[in-house]
Amino acid sequence: MRLHASCMATMVTWVAVFAAAGRASAATVWLEAELFRDVGGWTHDAQFVDQMGSPFLLAIGLKGPVADAVTEVQLPEAGQYRLWVRCRDWLPEYSPGKFQVILGDRTVERVFGQNKQKGWAWEDGGLHRLPAGKLTVRLHDLTGHYGRCDALVLTTDAGYRPPDDLKRLTADRIAHGGVSRQVKDLGPYDTVVVGGGLAGTFAAVASARMGCKTALIQNRPVLGGNASTEILVAPQGDTTREPLDPGEGGIIEEVRGSEEGYSERLLKLAQAEPNLDLFLDTHATGVEMEGKDRIAAVLALQVKTKQRLRFKGTIFIDCTGDGAIGVWAGVEYRHGREPRSMYHESRAPEAGDSHTMGGTLRYATQLRPQPIAFTAPEWAHRFPRCEDFGPSRHPQLQFGGWQWVIEYGGVRNTYDDAEEIRDELLRIIWGMWDHAKNHCPKLRDQARNYELTWVSHVVGKRESRRLIGDYVMTEHDIAKQTLFPDRVSYGGWGVDLHPPRGFYDPGPPAEFSHKVKFSVPFRSLYSKDISNLMMAGRCISVSHVALGATRVMITCGLQGQAVGTAAGICKKRQTTPRGLLQSYIGELQQQLLKDGCYLVELPNSDPRDLALGAKARASSTAPPEALKTPTLALHPLNYPRAVMFRAQGPRIEKIALHLVSQHDKPTQVTLGLRAAPELGDFSATTDLARAAAIVPPKHRGWVEFPLQIDVKPGYYYAWLPPVPGVGWSLFDRPPADTIRAYRTAKEWHVMPECYTFRLTPPGDVPAAEPAKSPPRETMFAAGNVNNGFARAIRGWPNAWRPDPKQPMPQWVELDFGRPVTFNTVHVSFQTAADRAVDFRLEVPEGDAWKTVSSVRDNARRRRVINFERTKAAQLRLVIEKTAGDMGVCEIRVYDEP
Ligand SMILES: Cc1cc2nc3c(=O)[nH]c(=O)nc-3n(C[C@H](O)[C@H](O)[C@H](O)COP(=O)(O)OP(=O)(O)OC[C@H]3O[C@@H](n4cnc5c(N)ncnc54)[C@H](O)[C@@H]3O)c2cc1C
């Protein structure tokens, strides 16, 4: 990997131009603040280039003014120069961020940053007689309160005023060398990925591993997006994990770890790929098109050198979270909430609007040995009373996860108004801290020795623009766990939506529903309008409600791996993403499985995997009793449990449940039926009807509850109270429009899968059977290593385990039936905890076995082992040392080129 970043040779930081059009003898010197030789205590801020045209310098001083930024310019001639400074009075009511400019040894009289105007503006710094030659220029901060300076212009042209209009301003920047005049061509690349969050980094790495020459363009100095060291959100994904479920597989397994370490681990991951060129501190600014439906190149700006770049490519992947590439290319996109009438989603608002979830800034505090005083600046918001905070929004002292509730921007435009949203979040944080330190009766004493040590200036965004693909995923696809034929990734976070007013909303900060394992189709990951554009992360083709579930970062990362891999297949098959869907979707799915990803219930059927046809046997097999965790086929009635379904009406005569009793005597069970306003809403507390039934001794089968009630079409839920010794079976596959839940003291918890039920009359509920567990004696059989599934499913271990009573080593063997040639073996263990630590691969040699490869101190769930090409009719995996309840879920065998 080659790294192209701010470490490139520093460019000249000023440019003098003579003979601007029509003013033959004038001299103009243009200085970009962020290119100052020494930025002192100022911070580089490049988050809002799209909105205000450039990176700029920001003065963040929690303890007062920051140190001067200094540079030198070369004035081409002596003369009377007018100084123009582009700055922003970010809160005209208070003008918090003020600074001065020092030219040589003279301080310019005007104080900048208090022009009382909205938005960015050029301020007139007056006339200055300056000699020719070197001039030192300083930015001298006066407050530490987020003063900001974009550029300075010194001109002898009395008629020149730098433009405010962004188009003209960009033209002048180019003309005067504020950015490079030349656009440097890079590529051509097979794949150009824009945005280096988890989605983008995984997309680029997957694409590079598929043999594509790949560029990854990231506008921050670090990788990780919201998981980066700048924002520090902890990546989440599938929270519906069943016993022995290893969690998400694939690239995430190489970087999963501490929350603070993602930027570093992602950098190492990218740096290890020879086909990947990483461009940090590089902001994509536009696209060049080839006809109406093809992107030819992405244009970008290196924010610390101001070099303009052009990335030519074949496939483009938008992982900006803002859908920036797609919008520039002219695709159909959405920003806001769809009306309920559009998809009939239970959590969509009645009327659609442009509202979204907001953004958040994080901050840190530290405990000091001595008291630390804090005086709130006048621009901070005031929260004199604890009641000024909404539910769950009252501040705490320690750095902690609760900070996500400091959310703002959902009623603004999270793209266009990004800078104002950031600024409002600053006002909230400083105000909350003032409350904790100076006003809060609960915290004031404890807070005495605490100091506010860090307030991030980089906004973590939750929602922005979503690009429309050939399919728009909706809440129904989450709730019903649609098993798309073109599924290429999955998630399991639940629909987690926040009110657009965020911090200022009087209700709870977030509401969850539908916590189930769901699939994501490939059709939601490419644009319907642009033939060579795919996307992953926040900007995929989902409704606002579905985004509530797909937006968490590991889930976004899996989408990234899917589209990066798809880019490789597009290259190999010389096709577009839509062409891939039509002809090669199976190839993409099989490649993802081969690379360790999980696609719900999709088995390995890779024709190149020699293990699939082999016969498996083992030195010993663990008895079924070795399983310590429950399988999910049956749930004991240790909690109230419920199933929700849609009844057609006009009547339910009876409902049957598939129950299992451990008792030697008959057991009475009483069922309640309640109405539900919508799928997933378990708020009703009154039974419309109750019916009792007797579960016979040692019963395993259907039990009927005679409800005999007239019902209107709609959702209902049937529930059972706790009954010791009785269990309720799950369906093998949940019927559509159903949900199950269990209740703790406070509330119902919606869960994946579905409890068995049958209605009489059946209405439109399809007949389904209870989940059949495979015969118990096969639970740890050798044949599990090549049955197509590389992990536990519904708690069924799906692994070979040796008899724990037998001494090590133990082995499992694949017999191919004839000599075959191979050089690569993939081994997937039960989980990272339940793995083999030391193991070897053997093939027969005469009457003995020869080791072809051995692994020591293994710490991973999945290993790909390469060795010299070997011809043999059998292969043995010999386990020498284990950790946890070691199981081998899958062995794949390949002859790789
Ligand atoms: C406060 C908060 C708490 C959250 N809590 C969680 C949580 O606990 N767990 C979880 O998993 N998720 C959480 N989320 C959601 C999650 O962080 C986002 O949905 C997620 O980051 C989406 O990943 P992404 O890769 O699409 O986007 P991002 O992480 O935003 O990455 C996109 C990257 O692209 C870059 N970029 C944008 N435009 C350009 C451009 N023009 N040129 C170059 N680069 C560009 C951005 O700077 C950014 O680095 C939270 C979000 C927030 C804001």
The ligand as a Gaussian input file, in Angstrom:
#p B3LYP/6-31G(d) Opt

LIG

0 1
 C      -23.084000       9.638000      18.738000
 C      -23.321000       8.432000      17.926000
 C      -23.447000       7.225000      18.575000
 C      -23.584000       6.074000      17.845000
 N      -23.583000       4.891000      18.500000
 C      -23.251000       3.804000      17.805000
 C      -22.797000       2.648000      18.464000
 O      -22.752000       2.571000      19.688000
 N      -22.376000       1.619000      17.689000
 C      -22.420000       1.670000      16.330000
 O      -21.993000       0.719000      15.682000
 N      -22.902000       2.736000      15.680000
 C      -23.273000       3.816000      16.377000
 N      -23.659000       4.946000      15.727000
 C      -23.945000       4.909000      14.266000
 C      -22.703000       4.835000      13.413000
 O      -21.618000       5.484000      14.013000
 C      -22.873000       5.388000      12.002000
 O      -24.071000       5.059000      11.450000
 C      -21.713000       4.825000      11.169000
 O      -20.556000       5.545000      11.480000
 C      -21.899000       4.665000       9.766000
 O      -20.686000       4.194000       9.204000
 P      -20.177000       4.767000       7.834000
 O      -18.897000       4.083000       7.497000
 O      -21.282000       4.735000       6.851000
 O      -19.955000       6.324000       8.105000
 P      -18.890000       7.115000       8.933000
 O      -18.444000       6.375000      10.111000
 O      -19.446000       8.473000       9.140000
 O      -17.671000       7.217000       7.908000
 C      -17.731000       8.004000       6.740000
 C      -16.369000       8.623000       6.525000
 O      -16.358000       9.260000       5.248000
 C      -15.686000      10.490000       5.349000
 N      -16.160000      11.364000       4.271000
 C      -17.366000      11.976000       4.189000
 N      -17.410000      12.737000       3.089000
 C      -16.227000      12.590000       2.454000
 C      -15.676000      13.140000       1.263000
 N      -16.366000      13.995000       0.511000
 N      -14.430000      12.783000       0.908000
 C      -13.718000      11.906000       1.662000
 N      -14.180000      11.370000       2.815000
 C      -15.428000      11.702000       3.196000
 C      -16.075000      10.973000       6.735000
 O      -15.195000      11.946000       7.233000
 C      -16.046000       9.697000       7.547000
 O      -14.781000       9.491000       8.105000
 C      -23.633000       6.135000      16.424000
 C      -23.573000       7.347000      15.761000
 C      -23.405000       8.489000      16.500000
 C      -23.282000       9.791000      15.785000

